[in-house]
Amino acid sequence: QVQVVESGGGLVQPGGSLRLSCQATGSDFGTALLGWFRQAPGLQRELVATETSKFGAEIANSVRGRFIISRDNAKNTGYLQMNSLKLEDTATYYCRYIDSRVIAWGQGTEVTVSS
């Protein structure tokens, strides 16, 4: 059983930055696919970014140039650096972990962009 825990959400003004963290207990973290998704009220969950150590990162068009996905395998932790935040970035952000045996989601962390 892999546990995934997100953290780092909060309230930020437009143009500000936040860094989200995703810590997973999986023993195959180094080769796992990490993904960040978000879901705003009343909308479907959407992909923000994915990353593997082998193939690198993919970023959604809506956040490209503003968000950066990364990981620290030694800490079993993934990150989503969010810069130049906009009102429309307000959502609950979820981390998804996939390795050869399991798919696991975190409980989400809320990000509110508001002046």
Z-matrix of the N, CA and C atoms (Angstrom, degrees):
N
C 1 1.459
C 2 1.530 1 108.54
N 3 1.314 2 115.96 1 123.75
C 4 1.460 3 120.96 2 179.46
C 5 1.519 4 108.67 3 -100.73
N 6 1.299 5 115.93 4 130.57
C 7 1.450 6 121.44 5 176.12
C 8 1.522 7 109.09 6 -102.36
N 9 1.326 8 115.24 7 134.48
C 10 1.464 9 121.24 8 -179.91
C 11 1.527 10 107.98 9 -122.94
N 12 1.302 11 116.57 10 128.14
C 13 1.465 12 120.70 11 -178.07
C 14 1.520 13 109.60 12 -131.01
N 15 1.324 14 115.47 13 122.04
C 16 1.464 15 120.49 14 175.67
C 17 1.521 16 110.06 15 -95.28
N 18 1.306 17 115.80 16 154.13
C 19 1.465 18 121.36 17 175.12
C 20 1.523 19 108.69 18 -155.35
N 21 1.317 20 115.51 19 167.66
C 22 1.458 21 120.33 20 174.49
C 23 1.514 22 115.48 21 106.43
N 24 1.319 23 117.11 22 -4.92
C 25 1.453 24 119.17 23 178.97
C 26 1.520 25 111.91 24 -70.51
N 27 1.324 26 114.89 25 170.87
C 28 1.453 27 118.98 26 178.87
C 29 1.513 28 111.70 27 165.02
N 30 1.315 29 114.62 28 -166.17
C 31 1.459 30 122.32 29 179.76
C 32 1.522 31 108.71 30 -100.52
N 33 1.325 32 115.80 31 130.80
C 34 1.464 33 120.43 32 -178.79
C 35 1.519 34 108.60 33 -143.04
N 36 1.313 35 116.04 34 150.45
C 37 1.456 36 120.40 35 177.94
C 38 1.521 37 111.01 36 -80.68
N 39 1.309 38 117.17 37 155.11
C 40 1.476 39 119.53 38 175.23
C 41 1.523 40 110.41 39 -54.04
N 42 1.331 41 114.24 40 137.37
C 43 1.454 42 120.64 41 -176.79
C 44 1.509 43 114.02 42 89.68
N 45 1.310 44 116.73 43 -9.56
C 46 1.461 45 121.03 44 -179.67
C 47 1.508 46 113.15 45 -81.96
N 48 1.331 47 114.72 46 -176.11
C 49 1.465 48 121.43 47 -177.00
C 50 1.518 49 110.46 48 -132.43
N 51 1.318 50 114.96 49 152.84
C 52 1.457 51 123.20 50 171.45
C 53 1.512 52 107.53 51 -144.25
N 54 1.318 53 115.80 52 152.67
C 55 1.465 54 120.33 53 171.26
C 56 1.517 55 108.56 54 -122.06
N 57 1.314 56 114.59 55 120.38
C 58 1.458 57 121.08 56 176.58
C 59 1.527 58 109.23 57 -92.97
N 60 1.313 59 114.80 58 146.76
C 61 1.464 60 121.09 59 176.74
C 62 1.514 61 109.87 60 -120.18
N 63 1.312 62 114.91 61 149.56
C 64 1.462 63 122.31 62 178.44
C 65 1.525 64 107.73 63 -135.31
N 66 1.309 65 115.99 64 107.21
C 67 1.464 66 120.30 65 179.83
C 68 1.518 67 108.85 66 -103.26
N 69 1.336 68 115.76 67 130.29
C 70 1.465 69 121.68 68 -178.35
C 71 1.512 70 109.93 69 -125.93
N 72 1.324 71 115.51 70 147.01
C 73 1.467 72 119.91 71 -176.53
C 74 1.514 73 113.10 72 -93.55
N 75 1.331 74 118.50 73 -0.38
C 76 1.450 75 121.15 74 -176.90
C 77 1.513 76 113.10 75 -61.62
N 78 1.337 77 115.72 76 140.22
C 79 1.461 78 120.65 77 -178.93
C 80 1.521 79 112.12 78 -76.52
N 81 1.324 80 117.50 79 -15.16
C 82 1.459 81 121.76 80 179.10
C 83 1.519 82 111.41 81 -101.63
N 84 1.312 83 116.84 82 29.19
C 85 1.459 84 120.18 83 -173.69
C 86 1.528 85 111.75 84 -55.43
N 87 1.312 86 117.50 85 -37.85
C 88 1.457 87 120.65 86 -175.18
C 89 1.519 88 114.27 87 -61.38
N 90 1.316 89 117.37 88 -26.89
C 91 1.464 90 121.03 89 -179.78
C 92 1.521 91 112.52 90 -110.41
N 93 1.314 92 116.96 91 3.22
C 94 1.462 93 120.62 92 -177.03
C 95 1.528 94 111.68 93 -75.14
N 96 1.311 95 113.96 94 154.49
C 97 1.462 96 121.12 95 172.57
C 98 1.523 97 107.93 96 -89.98
N 99 1.299 98 116.71 97 122.89
C 100 1.463 99 121.51 98 175.98
C 101 1.515 100 109.14 99 -105.43
N 102 1.316 101 115.68 100 138.26
C 103 1.447 102 119.63 101 177.63
C 104 1.514 103 111.34 102 -136.89
N 105 1.295 104 115.54 103 143.62
C 106 1.459 105 121.86 104 173.60
C 107 1.523 106 107.89 105 -111.41
N 108 1.322 107 114.99 106 131.08
C 109 1.453 108 122.56 107 178.19
C 110 1.528 109 107.34 108 -126.49
N 111 1.313 110 116.00 109 163.51
C 112 1.456 111 119.01 110 175.16
C 113 1.527 112 109.39 111 -143.43
N 114 1.314 113 113.30 112 153.55
C 115 1.457 114 119.60 113 179.32
C 116 1.518 115 108.88 114 -141.13
N 117 1.320 116 114.46 115 117.60
C 118 1.451 117 120.83 116 175.98
C 119 1.526 118 108.80 117 -91.11
N 120 1.318 119 118.06 118 155.58
C 121 1.465 120 120.58 119 -179.54
C 122 1.524 121 111.97 120 -54.86
N 123 1.327 122 114.88 121 128.94
C 124 1.450 123 120.36 122 177.75
C 125 1.512 124 115.40 123 81.39
N 126 1.311 125 116.69 124 -0.79
C 127 1.461 126 120.44 125 -178.25
C 128 1.524 127 110.33 126 -118.25
N 129 1.338 128 114.49 127 164.30
C 130 1.458 129 119.38 128 177.98
C 131 1.524 130 110.62 129 -78.14
N 132 1.297 131 115.00 130 156.21
C 133 1.458 132 120.39 131 175.58
C 134 1.521 133 108.56 132 -67.41
N 135 1.316 134 116.29 133 135.70
C 136 1.452 135 120.22 134 -178.01
C 137 1.526 136 110.07 135 -127.68
N 138 1.330 137 114.36 136 151.07
C 139 1.450 138 121.09 137 178.56
C 140 1.525 139 110.07 138 -75.75
N 141 1.308 140 115.71 139 134.45
C 142 1.464 141 121.79 140 176.62
C 143 1.522 142 110.70 141 -104.93
N 144 1.326 143 116.18 142 -48.60
C 145 1.462 144 119.54 143 -176.88
C 146 1.515 145 109.56 144 -164.16
N 147 1.331 146 115.40 145 149.34
C 148 1.445 147 121.12 146 173.24
C 149 1.510 148 109.13 147 -133.55
N 150 1.342 149 114.62 148 158.09
C 151 1.455 150 117.65 149 -177.15
C 152 1.512 151 111.04 150 -157.44
N 153 1.329 152 116.41 151 136.44
C 154 1.460 153 122.16 152 169.01
C 155 1.516 154 107.91 153 -128.35
N 156 1.292 155 115.59 154 151.56
C 157 1.460 156 119.50 155 177.96
C 158 1.509 157 111.35 156 -62.12
N 159 1.341 158 116.37 157 -31.99
C 160 1.467 159 120.45 158 -174.71
C 161 1.520 160 112.07 159 -82.18
N 162 1.331 161 117.27 160 -41.66
C 163 1.458 162 120.13 161 -171.86
C 164 1.525 163 114.37 162 -108.37
N 165 1.307 164 117.45 163 -4.38
C 166 1.446 165 118.82 164 177.13
C 167 1.515 166 113.06 165 85.18
N 168 1.331 167 115.37 166 -156.70
C 169 1.458 168 121.63 167 -169.65
C 170 1.516 169 112.92 168 -113.02
N 171 1.327 170 114.36 169 151.02
C 172 1.459 171 121.92 170 168.77
C 173 1.520 172 107.64 171 -128.39
N 174 1.322 173 115.86 172 135.05
C 175 1.453 174 121.60 173 -174.85
C 176 1.521 175 109.07 174 -123.20
N 177 1.315 176 116.98 175 137.59
C 178 1.465 177 121.09 176 177.61
C 179 1.521 178 110.28 177 -64.89
N 180 1.311 179 116.39 178 147.54
C 181 1.464 180 121.36 179 -178.85
C 182 1.529 181 111.80 180 -57.22
N 183 1.325 182 115.97 181 -34.68
C 184 1.460 183 119.90 182 -174.73
C 185 1.529 184 112.66 183 -67.69
N 186 1.317 185 117.12 184 -19.02
C 187 1.470 186 119.58 185 -177.66
C 188 1.523 187 112.45 186 -124.68
N 189 1.304 188 116.95 187 0.43
C 190 1.469 189 119.25 188 -178.29
C 191 1.522 190 110.25 189 -61.09
N 192 1.324 191 114.52 190 136.35
C 193 1.462 192 119.16 191 -177.77
C 194 1.519 193 113.42 192 88.93
N 195 1.332 194 116.68 193 -12.44
C 196 1.460 195 121.17 194 178.70
C 197 1.520 196 112.19 195 -117.52
N 198 1.310 197 117.55 196 -35.52
C 199 1.468 198 122.13 197 -176.92
C 200 1.527 199 109.76 198 -107.84
N 201 1.307 200 115.41 199 144.73
C 202 1.460 201 121.95 200 178.21
C 203 1.520 202 108.71 201 -130.73
N 204 1.332 203 115.90 202 129.31
C 205 1.464 204 120.71 203 176.74
C 206 1.520 205 108.23 204 -103.03
N 207 1.314 206 115.54 205 140.31
C 208 1.463 207 119.45 206 -179.94
C 209 1.523 208 108.61 207 -154.40
N 210 1.314 209 116.24 208 176.89
C 211 1.463 210 120.39 209 178.94
C 212 1.513 211 110.14 210 -151.76
N 213 1.316 212 114.51 211 157.94
C 214 1.454 213 122.86 212 171.34
C 215 1.525 214 106.29 213 -126.09
N 216 1.316 215 116.46 214 99.83
C 217 1.465 216 120.04 215 -175.41
C 218 1.532 217 112.10 216 -64.04
N 219 1.303 218 117.04 217 -30.28
C 220 1.461 219 120.07 218 179.89
C 221 1.525 220 111.62 219 -65.86
N 222 1.314 221 115.88 220 -24.96
C 223 1.462 222 121.25 221 -179.74
C 224 1.522 223 113.02 222 -105.17
N 225 1.338 224 116.55 223 2.92
C 226 1.476 225 120.37 224 -176.14
C 227 1.527 226 111.22 225 51.59
N 228 1.302 227 115.96 226 41.71
C 229 1.457 228 120.72 227 -174.23
C 230 1.517 229 111.03 228 -134.01
N 231 1.314 230 115.11 229 135.80
C 232 1.445 231 122.30 230 171.78
C 233 1.513 232 110.08 231 -108.47
N 234 1.324 233 115.42 232 158.95
C 235 1.450 234 120.06 233 -176.94
C 236 1.524 235 111.20 234 -134.52
N 237 1.305 236 115.26 235 152.62
C 238 1.457 237 121.70 236 170.46
C 239 1.525 238 106.41 237 -131.26
N 240 1.326 239 115.41 238 105.50
C 241 1.454 240 120.93 239 176.78
C 242 1.513 241 107.74 240 -86.76
N 243 1.322 242 115.48 241 121.68
C 244 1.463 243 120.72 242 -175.86
C 245 1.530 244 108.48 243 -115.92
N 246 1.308 245 115.57 244 116.52
C 247 1.462 246 121.65 245 -179.42
C 248 1.523 247 110.49 246 -116.43
N 249 1.313 248 115.63 247 163.30
C 250 1.474 249 121.11 248 178.33
C 251 1.516 250 111.50 249 47.95
N 252 1.310 251 115.51 250 48.70
C 253 1.459 252 120.28 251 -175.17
C 254 1.517 253 112.03 252 -63.84
N 255 1.319 254 114.30 253 144.34
C 256 1.454 255 122.48 254 -178.99
C 257 1.526 256 109.68 255 -117.09
N 258 1.317 257 115.52 256 162.64
C 259 1.457 258 119.52 257 178.65
C 260 1.527 259 111.32 258 -55.69
N 261 1.324 260 115.91 259 -36.66
C 262 1.467 261 119.97 260 -176.29
C 263 1.521 262 113.38 261 -75.61
N 264 1.316 263 117.21 262 -3.39
C 265 1.460 264 120.36 263 174.10
C 266 1.530 265 111.91 264 -82.65
N 267 1.316 266 116.26 265 -6.15
C 268 1.463 267 120.29 266 178.31
C 269 1.530 268 110.29 267 -61.74
N 270 1.319 269 116.13 268 124.30
C 271 1.469 270 121.64 269 -176.61
C 272 1.522 271 109.13 270 -178.45
N 273 1.316 272 114.23 271 171.43
C 274 1.461 273 119.77 272 166.09
C 275 1.523 274 107.05 273 -91.66
N 276 1.307 275 116.31 274 129.18
C 277 1.455 276 122.73 275 -176.83
C 278 1.530 277 109.55 276 -103.66
N 279 1.322 278 114.39 277 131.18
C 280 1.462 279 120.93 278 -177.19
C 281 1.520 280 110.21 279 -119.53
N 282 1.309 281 115.07 280 145.46
C 283 1.457 282 121.75 281 174.37
C 284 1.519 283 108.70 282 -106.02
N 285 1.303 284 116.56 283 135.24
C 286 1.464 285 122.15 284 175.47
C 287 1.521 286 109.23 285 -118.13
N 288 1.307 287 114.74 286 133.56
C 289 1.469 288 122.31 287 -179.31
C 290 1.520 289 108.13 288 -116.73
N 291 1.339 290 116.73 289 129.90
C 292 1.461 291 121.01 290 177.56
C 293 1.531 292 108.81 291 -132.70
N 294 1.336 293 115.28 292 122.45
C 295 1.470 294 118.69 293 167.77
C 296 1.521 295 108.22 294 -123.84
N 297 1.309 296 117.34 295 -165.79
C 298 1.466 297 120.67 296 -173.22
C 299 1.522 298 112.73 297 -68.71
N 300 1.322 299 117.11 298 -14.44
C 301 1.461 300 119.46 299 -174.77
C 302 1.531 301 114.73 300 -120.16
N 303 1.309 302 118.62 301 -17.75
C 304 1.454 303 118.57 302 -170.22
C 305 1.520 304 111.78 303 -149.99
N 306 1.317 305 114.69 304 150.71
C 307 1.468 306 123.01 305 167.90
C 308 1.518 307 106.58 306 -118.66
N 309 1.316 308 116.73 307 125.85
C 310 1.462 309 119.68 308 -177.21
C 311 1.522 310 110.18 309 -136.27
N 312 1.319 311 114.63 310 143.01
C 313 1.460 312 122.16 311 178.28
C 314 1.522 313 109.90 312 -116.32
N 315 1.304 314 115.43 313 150.21
C 316 1.447 315 120.61 314 171.17
C 317 1.517 316 110.57 315 -86.28
N 318 1.312 317 114.97 316 178.23
C 319 1.464 318 120.32 317 -176.85
C 320 1.525 319 112.69 318 -85.57
N 321 1.324 320 116.14 319 -11.04
C 322 1.457 321 120.32 320 177.36
C 323 1.508 322 112.78 321 97.62
N 324 1.313 323 115.20 322 153.02
C 325 1.462 324 121.85 323 174.43
C 326 1.525 325 107.71 324 -135.09
N 327 1.308 326 116.07 325 134.72
C 328 1.460 327 120.64 326 -173.27
C 329 1.523 328 112.17 327 -86.51
N 330 1.304 329 114.26 328 135.38
C 331 1.465 330 121.75 329 175.30
C 332 1.523 331 107.72 330 -121.76
N 333 1.308 332 115.44 331 124.17
C 334 1.454 333 120.89 332 177.87
C 335 1.518 334 109.33 333 -121.45
N 336 1.312 335 115.65 334 121.37
C 337 1.459 336 121.16 335 177.66
C 338 1.530 337 106.96 336 -106.92
N 339 1.314 338 114.84 337 114.66
C 340 1.458 339 119.18 338 -174.48
C 341 1.519 340 109.98 339 -155.56
N 342 1.304 341 115.58 340 145.94
C 343 1.460 342 120.27 341 176.05
C 344 1.525 343 110.08 342 -94.09
